[in-house]
Amino acid sequence: MRASPGLFDEVTKNWRERMDLIVETMREMSRQIDPQEMSRAYGKRMQSLRPTDRMVSVSRRGLNDPWYRVTRCSLWKESINPWKETDRLPLLEGGLIAELLYGDEPRLFDELHIDADDPAAEYFDGMQSMLAIPMYDRGMALNMVFLMRREPSAFSLDEFPEIVWLSNLFGRATHNLVLSDRLQEAYESVDYEMKVVADIQRSLLPRKMPDIPTMSLAAYYQTSHRAGGDYYDFFPLPDGKWGILIADVSGHGTPAAVLMAVTHSLAHSYPGAPTPPGRMLEHVNRHLAARYTADSDTFVTAFYGIYDPQSRTLTYASAGHNPPRLKRCRDGTLDSLDGATALPLGIFAEQTYPERTYRLMPGDRLVLYTDGITEAQNEYGEMFGVARLDKVLENCVVDASDLLESVLEAMKEFTVGHALHDDCTLLVAKIS
């Protein structure tokens, strides 16, 4: 009996030569990022080390006994990608391959005999020696590789365990590469969907700041993910008044973005002009609690104020939202608009929202924000906080847009590029 050259035959008995050969092979495999190219490179390498006359691989993934697919064959003139072109793979039933594949065990054939009516007879034609190498996944031979030679007794029984071992190591590496490739495709698909959600979400925000007499405005909006749950809006009201809304949905990402869109829809479906502020919040809260948040832990904090440019008054109601900061530049005092607040939206359907009115003066600065501003963290886990926000408000000379930029610059210096953990929305108003 004449055995074929093996990985550890006379040519490579020196351990250094064997090590160099293995390292070279492993380096080549590690450079591969495409499982199809990795299989081609591995097959070429193994053919040079352990020559065979034919190779066939089969798979029973997603199939039941006795069905299987032929995934590779050295007889094929055209290469088929078994992971992406499943419909091009021959689907066969029964015969020797099915017996071996579903048998889950390695087999060595010194004299191969195939029935003429075997469904896979063409793949064994002219071959007399064969190794049947199961490729295990989760304890089962979901794939199998057949290595064949024309002459009988061409394979060494002593080398067979090593061949099964090395083949399965390669199989696991290829399978992991396939999973990585599919994970990347799934990530790209989700990322695209998230981008679409983010685009839709941003389309719900005001395209530009409204022209409100006696008030200049500036806004900043940034999500921590592609899409988020922050929301702000403006509503033109009778008698030249304006509604100013800022809201923050609990949670992050797509679920928060969906509830943000629902909140937007409810706010704009208010019958008639959305006023007074307490009634409008009650309308949104009632529908949220009844239809959208009753069976979940989600909720929405919101602040809604109505500004009268003629009297420079702000009448507001708050649903558990961060109290806006009011800087009175005439006397340097700092107020917190926390006089009228109740539970966040979506918790208790019958919640009512009290109101309070503030008279504003020329030069006053009003800052509305979500907690992503004050809870922005630096590398030590410290939060930006209200005190640092108030520090920026001490500058009474700048206009609304400059004040907004000052807040953002202060946040940037504090966080030193630390990634956002929450959505950030900032509305700055200056009374003129």
Secondary structure, DSSP 4 states (H G I P E B T S, - for coil): --PPP-TTSGGG-SHHHHHHHHHHHHHHHHT--SHHHHHHHHHHHHHHHS--SEEEEEE-TT--TTEEEEEEETT-SS---TTT-GGGS-EEESHHHHHHHHHTS-EEESS----TT-TTHHHHTT--EEEEEEEEETTEEEEEEEEEESSTT-S-TTTHHHHHHHHHHHHHHHHHHHHHHHHHHHHHHHHHHHHHHHHHHHHTS-SS---BTTEEEEEEEE-SSSS-SEEEEEEE-GGG-EEEEEEEESS-HHHHHHHHHHHHHHHHTSSSS--SHHHHHHHHHHHIIIIISTTSS--EEEEEEEEETTTTEEEEEEEBPPPPEEEETTTTEEEE--SSEEPPBTS-TT-----EEEE--TT-EEEEE-HHHHT-B-TTS-B-HHHHHHHHTT--SS-HHHHHHHHHHHHHHHHTTPPPSS-EEEEEEEE-
